[in-house]
Amino acid sequence: MKRSIFISLVFLMWGCGEANKSVDTISSDLIIKNGTVLTMNEKKEIIENGVVVIKDKKILEVGPSDILASFSSKNIIDAEGGIVMPGMINTHTHVSMSVFRSLADDVPDRLQRYIFPLENKMVSKEMSYLGALHGSIEMAKSGVTTMVDMYLYEESAAEAVKEIGLRGIMTQNIIKYPTADGKDAQAKIDLAVEFIEKYKDDELITPGFGPHAPHTVNPEDLEKIKILSEKYNLPVSMHVAETEKEFNKFKDDYALTPIEYLDSIGILNERFIAAHAIFVTDSDISLMKARDIGVAHNMVANIKSAKGVSPALKMYDQGLRVGLGTDGPMSGNTLDIIGQMGYVAKLHKLANKDRSAMPPIKVVEMATLGGARAIHREDELGSLEKGKLADIAIIEVHSANMIPMYSPYSALVYSANASNVDTVIVNGKVIVKNKVLLTYDEIKSREMMLDFSKKVSITADTL
């Protein structure tokens, strides 16, 4: 009798142990379930009813719904069939210029006749911060998780970007003309170094150098920037080959293209991000690939300015690192990458007279992994893969414009808009949920922007 009771207890304890063993799970910080997961990995896998597990700011696991049994979390987001994708990367913008949005939209020679005079009168640390705050809210709510920015008083802009919770490559504008933040290029280089020393180890902000353009920065200053970029191993963002006038100037003055001119200085390398690159030759493209630079393709701003269509498709197909950008909100007006994607697909079809050119999957890749490659951070960003940083956007598919959805890629490129973005996660932290920003009071930002815009309007009327 005693022996049988003992044996029964042993079996009972063994059974309990096995039961406990079967329900043991790995603890995580956040789980996203029931999503159509666009991994953007090498195979471009789409996981229906997929799961993304996040721990310690990184992606712990990605897979089908059956992996749920292996993980636990107090925080679970039900994507409700929505598209779960890598956060989008805006590879070129001037976020602080949101304060000037919709001014002088159709003014010829707008840069010299309107923008520079307006900036000289209006730009301040306060303006840079406020514009960046407002613009960052727009980007966050549209699924952009990383930006490459260039502007004046960039440290002030960086403060706002970090406050909203976005990731930013923030490059201090450097130009030979006197501006609000410095009398000459050297003053702005000094400002950039101060900014870099303060933020060089920051988790979300990567400081860098933003020489304005080949024709607005003297070669000796470009040489200084090249040396400092090498010293700090930090990025250089620059407008390059943006206009036909610029292209012709360098051909006339140096018998070189703008790309060849920059290469003669030695500044083209893996830290360099070329914004626009519209007027480039086939030999330029080969040189850009050889130097392993990144390219920011700003389709909407380039159309609006009537400058031309960059051969970004050719660059991409030849293996260059091409991402999408919005340019500043005074150029392209909006800061969301979703709004760029349809134009990128359609205009390249038109330019190439080929309906099959630039398919949606390629455009979505440019918006995500392509952007990560352009900034040389594809090992951390741009796809939903184990070990990468948890920068994620969830796009709801219940709105009328998203129904029916036969292909998530087509839906994103041809149907979606910024208002379809439901949830945004940066560095493992939820910053937008149910279409509501969690990191800042939007009403407060709106009121500050409207108040500042009255001052802008008065000044603009004098130009």
Residue pairs with C-beta under 8 A, 6 or more apart in sequence:
25 69
25 70
25 71
25 72
26 60
26 70
26 71
26 72
27 55
27 71
27 72
27 73
28 53
28 54
28 55
28 60
28 71
28 72
28 73
29 54
29 55
29 56
29 73
29 75
29 428
30 53
30 54
30 55
30 73
30 75
30 76
30 77
30 390
30 425
30 428
30 430
31 51
31 52
31 53
31 54
31 68
31 71
31 73
31 75
31 76
31 77
32 51
32 52
32 53
32 54
32 76
32 77
32 79
32 84
32 392
32 394
33 51
33 65
33 68
33 76
33 77
33 78
33 79
34 49
34 65
34 78
34 79
34 80
34 81
35 47
35 49
35 50
35 51
35 52
35 79
35 81
35 82
35 83
35 84
35 394
36 46
36 47
36 48
36 49
36 50
36 79
36 81
36 82
36 83
36 84
36 397
36 408
37 46
37 47
37 50
37 51
37 52
37 62
37 84
37 85
37 384
38 46
38 83
38 84
38 85
38 86
38 364
38 384
38 408
38 409
39 45
39 46
39 47
39 62
39 383
39 384
39 385
40 85
40 86
40 364
40 365
40 368
40 369
40 382
40 383
40 384
41 383
41 384
41 385
44 361
44 365
46 408
47 62
47 63
47 64
48 64
49 64
49 65
50 62
50 63
50 64
50 65
50 84
51 61
51 62
51 63
51 64
51 65
51 67
51 68
51 71
52 59
52 61
52 62
52 84
52 384
52 390
52 392
53 59
53 60
53 61
53 62
53 67
53 71
53 73
54 60
54 390
54 425
54 428
55 428
56 428
57 389
57 390
57 427
57 428
57 429
58 387
58 388
58 389
58 390
58 428
59 384
59 385
59 386
59 387
59 388
59 389
59 390
60 71
60 386
61 67
61 70
61 71
61 386
62 384
62 385
62 386
77 394
77 423
77 430
77 433
79 394
79 423
80 396
80 398
81 397
81 398
82 394
82 395
82 396
82 397
82 398
82 422
83 394
83 395
83 397
83 408
83 411
83 412
84 384
84 392
84 393
84 394
85 143
85 364
85 368
85 384
85 392
85 393
85 394
85 395
85 412
86 368
86 369
86 372
86 381
86 382
86 383
86 384
86 391
86 392
86 393
87 143
87 144
87 145
87 146
87 368
87 381
87 391
87 392
87 393
87 424
87 425
87 426
88 142
88 143
88 144
88 145
88 146
88 324
88 337
88 338
88 367
88 368
88 371
88 393
89 144
89 145
89 146
89 147
89 148
89 323
89 324
89 337
89 367
89 368
89 370
89 371
89 372
89 374
89 375
89 381
89 382
90 139
90 144
90 146
90 147
90 148
90 324
90 325
90 326
90 335
90 337
90 371
91 148
91 273
91 275
91 294
91 295
91 296
91 297
91 323
91 324
91 325
91 371
91 374
91 375
92 148
92 150
92 237
92 273
92 275
92 276
92 296
92 298
92 325
92 326
92 327
93 135
93 147
93 148
93 149
93 150
93 325
93 326
93 327
93 328
93 329
93 335
94 149
94 150
94 151
94 327
94 328
94 329
94 330
94 331
95 131
95 132
95 135
95 136
95 139
95 147
95 149
95 151
95 157
95 161
95 328
95 329
95 335
96 127
96 128
96 129
96 130
96 131
96 132
96 135
96 149
96 151
96 152
96 153
96 156
96 157
97 131
97 135
97 151
97 328
97 329
97 330
97 331
98 131
98 132
98 134
98 135
98 138
98 329
98 335
98 449
99 122
99 127
99 130
99 131
99 134
99 449
99 452
99 453
99 456
100 115
100 118
100 122
100 131
100 329
100 330
100 456
101 329
101 330
101 333
102 330
102 333
103 114
103 118
103 330
103 456
103 460
104 110
104 114
104 115
104 118
104 330
104 460
105 304
105 333
107 113
107 114
110 305
113 463
114 463
115 330
116 177
117 463
118 456
118 459
118 460
118 463
119 152
119 179
119 180
120 178
120 179
120 180
121 459
122 455
122 456
122 459
123 152
123 153
123 179
123 180
123 181
124 153
124 180
125 153
125 156
126 156
127 153
127 452
128 151
128 152
128 153
128 154
128 156
128 157
129 153
129 156
129 157
129 159
129 160
130 160
130 448
130 449
130 452
131 157
132 149
132 151
132 156
132 157
132 158
132 159
132 160
132 161
133 160
133 163
133 164
133 440
133 445
133 448
134 445
134 446
134 448
134 449
135 329
135 335
136 147
136 160
136 161
136 163
136 164
136 166
137 164
137 437
137 440
137 442
137 445
138 329
138 334
138 335
138 336
138 418
139 147
139 166
139 335
139 336
140 164
140 165
140 166
140 424
140 426
140 431
140 432
140 437
140 439
141 418
141 421
141 424
141 432
141 435
141 437
142 335
142 336
142 337
142 338
142 339
142 418
142 421
143 336
143 337
143 338
143 393
143 395
143 418
143 421
143 424
144 166
144 335
144 336
144 337
145 166
145 167
145 391
145 392
145 393
145 424
145 425
145 426
146 166
146 167
146 168
146 169
146 371
146 372
146 375
146 381
146 391
147 161
147 166
147 167
147 168
147 169
148 168
148 169
148 171
148 235
148 237
148 273
148 296
148 325
148 374
148 375
149 157
149 161
149 168
149 169
149 170
149 171
149 237
150 171
150 172
150 173
150 210
150 212
150 237
150 275
151 157
151 173
151 210
152 172
152 173
152 179
152 180
152 181
153 180
153 181
154 170
154 171
154 172
154 173
154 192
154 195
154 207
154 210
155 170
155 172
155 191
155 194
155 195
155 198
155 199
155 207
157 170
158 168
158 170
158 195
158 199
158 205
158 207
161 168
161 170
161 204
161 205
162 168
162 202
162 204
162 205
163 439
163 440
164 431
164 437
164 439
164 440
165 204
165 426
165 427
165 429
165 431
165 439
166 204
166 426
166 431
167 204
167 205
167 381
167 391
167 426
167 427
168 204
168 205
168 206
169 206
169 208
169 235
169 237
169 273
169 375
170 195
170 199
170 205
170 206
170 207
170 208
171 192
171 207
171 208
171 209
171 210
171 235
171 236
171 237
172 188
172 191
172 192
172 195
172 207
172 208
172 209
172 210
173 179
173 181
173 188
173 210
173 212
174 185
174 188
174 189
174 192
174 209
174 210
174 211
174 212
174 217
174 221
174 225
175 185
175 188
175 211
175 212
175 216
175 217
176 184
176 185
176 216
176 217
176 218
176 221
177 216
178 184
179 188
181 187
181 188
181 191
182 188
182 190
182 191
185 217
185 218
185 221
186 221
186 224
189 209
189 221
189 224
189 225
189 228
192 207
192 208
192 209
192 210
192 228
193 228
195 207
196 207
196 208
196 232
196 234
198 207
199 205
199 206
199 207
200 207
200 232
200 234
203 427
204 426
204 427
206 234
206 235
207 234
208 229
208 234
208 235
208 236
208 237
208 271
209 225
209 228
209 229
209 234
209 235
209 236
209 237
210 236
210 237
210 238
211 217
211 221
211 222
211 225
211 236
211 238
212 238
212 239
213 238
213 239
213 240
213 242
213 246
214 222
214 238
214 240
214 246
214 250
214 258
214 261
214 262
215 246
215 249
215 250
215 258
217 225
219 265
222 262
222 265
222 267
223 265
223 266
223 267
225 236
225 267
226 236
226 265
226 266
226 267
229 235
229 236
229 267
229 271
230 271
233 271
234 271
235 271
235 272
235 273
235 375
236 267
236 271
236 272
236 273
237 273
237 275
237 296
238 262
238 272
238 273
238 274
238 275
239 275
239 276
240 258
240 259
240 262
240 274
240 275
240 276
240 277
241 247
241 257
241 258
241 259
241 274
241 276
241 277
241 278
241 279
241 280
241 284
242 275
242 276
242 277
242 278
242 279
242 307
243 278
243 279
243 307
244 279
244 307
244 308
246 258
246 279
247 257
247 258
247 279
250 256
250 257
250 258
250 260
250 261
251 257
254 260
254 261
256 264
257 279
257 280
257 281
257 283
257 284
258 279
259 268
259 274
259 277
259 280
259 281
259 284
259 287
259 288
260 284
260 287
262 268
262 272
263 287
263 291
268 287
268 288
268 291
268 293
269 291
269 292
269 293
270 291
270 292
270 293
270 376
271 376
272 291
272 293
272 294
273 293
273 294
273 295
273 296
273 374
273 375
274 288
274 293
274 294
274 295
274 296
275 296
275 298
275 325
275 327
276 296
276 298
276 302
276 307
276 310
277 288
277 295
277 296
277 297
277 310
277 312
277 315
278 302
278 307
278 308
278 309
278 310
279 308
280 288
280 310
280 311
285 311
285 314
285 315
285 318
285 320
286 318
288 295
288 315
288 320
289 315
289 318
289 319
289 320
292 321
293 320
293 321
294 321
294 322
294 323
294 373
294 374
294 375
294 376
295 310
295 312
295 315
295 320
295 321
295 322
295 323
295 374
296 323
296 324
296 325
296 374
297 310
297 312
297 322
297 323
297 324
297 325
297 344
297 366
298 310
298 324
298 325
298 326
298 327
298 331
298 332
298 340
299 309
299 310
299 312
299 324
299 340
299 343
299 344
299 347
300 326
300 327
300 332
300 333
300 334
300 339
300 340
300 343
301 325
301 326
301 327
301 328
301 331
301 332
302 308
302 309
302 310
302 327
303 309
303 343
303 347
304 331
304 332
304 333
305 331
309 347
309 348
309 351
312 322
312 344
312 348
312 366
313 348
313 352
313 357
313 358
315 322
316 322
316 362
316 366
316 370
321 370
321 373
321 374
321 376
322 366
322 370
322 373
322 374
323 366
323 367
323 370
323 371
323 372
323 373
323 374
323 375
324 337
324 340
324 341
324 344
324 363
324 366
324 367
324 370
324 371
325 340
326 332
326 334
326 335
326 336
326 337
326 339
326 340
329 335
332 340
334 418
336 417
336 418
337 367
338 367
338 412
338 416
338 417
338 418
338 420
338 421
339 417
339 418
340 367
341 360
341 363
341 364
341 367
341 412
341 413
342 413
342 414
344 358
344 363
344 366
345 358
345 359
345 360
345 363
345 413
345 414
348 357
348 358
349 355
349 356
349 357
349 358
352 358
359 409
360 407
360 409
360 410
360 412
360 413
360 414
361 409
363 409
363 413
364 409
364 412
364 413
368 382
368 383
369 378
369 382
369 383
370 382
371 381
371 382
372 378
372 380
372 381
372 382
372 383
373 382
375 381
379 388
380 388
380 389
381 388
381 389
381 391
382 388
384 392
389 427
389 428
390 425
390 426
390 427
390 428
391 425
391 426
391 427
392 423
392 424
392 425
393 421
393 423
393 424
393 425
394 421
394 422
394 423
394 424
395 402
395 412
395 416
395 420
395 421
395 422
396 402
396 420
396 421
396 422
397 403
397 405
397 411
397 420
399 419
399 420
401 415
401 416
401 417
401 420
402 411
402 415
402 416
402 420
405 411
405 415
419 435
421 432
421 435
422 432
422 433
422 434
422 435
423 430
423 432
423 433
423 434
424 430
424 431
424 432
425 431
430 438
431 437
431 438
431 439
432 438
